[in-house]
């Protein structure tokens, strides 16, 4: 009796069509391709965003190093070193656009030796206005400046990424301290 039921079910046209569709694999590749393309597109877009971020970070690193190189050779009593360092960094990072902000975190604006600052023999630091060479020759003990530095910080605000992910930073910051004295 079981065989009779099976033959009767198999003779139905709908069931036979379903069996044929189950055995058919002619559209499987197209279906798999349609499923994988969006996933691969998202992965490729994210990879491109991270690669661009890495490249732009290297450009900003090189720009800050170029600014530090300018700071080493600049004499603040003769030139506007802060302006020169800023323009060197912005010129070097011109491919990043005009959104590169340059600051001097440890310097005190308005001092004669801006953007330089000093460390003292007693391990404190102060603006280089007190590190004037005339002060250095007349100082004594713990009041003598030990080293002069310029600290340069460049911040670049990133444009919107291709794929808006919370993993992506909104800005890149690079800081470099160079000893000048």
Secondary structure, 3 states (H helix, E strand, C coil): CHHHHHHHHHCCHHHHHHHHHHHCCCCHHHHHHHHHHHHHHHHHHHHHHHHHHHHHHHHHHHHHHHHHHHHHHCCCCCCCHHHHHHHHHHHHCHHHCCCEEEECCCCCCCCCCCCEEEEECCCCEEEHHHHCHHHHHHCCHHHCEEEEEEEEEEEEECCCCCCCCCCCCCEEEEEEEEECC
